[in-house]
């Protein structure tokens, strides 16, 4: 997983990087994450002052989450909890529809072989 971390208005520290990696490794256990973009921001004029914006690039539609709180760690935690909920909803919807990666691969191979012999 490729990770991009930007800190705006916050001093970039190894502790923030470590915290982000821990949170993303937990999400990696739930779904296959190709890359993640994380923005940690301090907005001095707003209250609560800290904002976390996370985008997870996954196969299919990407996951997005924004969260604000009075501490940076709490904002990041809220964003990760939001992403966790989105991932679980998508997984349950897939189960309800009865689709799995195995079934999707079989369907796509069937259609690709059907069109392979077709000439334009």
Secondary structure, 3 states (H helix, E strand, C coil): CEEEEEEECCCCCHHHHHHHHHHHHHHHHHCCEEEEEEEEEECCCCCCCEEEEEEEEECCCCEEEEEEECCHHHHHHHHHHHHHHHHHHHHHHHHHHCCCHHHHHHHHHHHHHHHHCCCC
